[in-house]
């Protein structure tokens, strides 16, 4: 089965599988219970949630990484601001 068949079978006819795995800041805010986008960036800056990836001017989170983080009980991802980037 090729990627096109997999997308059509999976119901993702409008975009690629990779784009379905990346979430925008609004998507993440909705996933976490409709918190504000600013609050998400504060959580990232404080090391309390996974960092997004930057694609040109876009900021996206990996769906699998967020799913695993939530399943683990949303533990801090780093201990101090600026510790590991």
Long-range contacts (C-beta under 8 A, 24 or more apart in sequence): 20-63, 21-62, 21-63, 21-64, 22-53, 22-55, 22-60, 22-61, 22-62, 22-63, 23-60, 23-61, 23-62, 23-63, 23-66, 24-58, 24-59, 24-60, 25-52, 25-59, 27-61, 28-61, 28-66, 31-66, 45-81, 46-81, 47-76, 47-77, 47-78, 47-79, 47-80, 47-81, 47-83, 48-74, 48-76, 48-77, 49-74, 49-77, 50-77, 51-77, 51-85
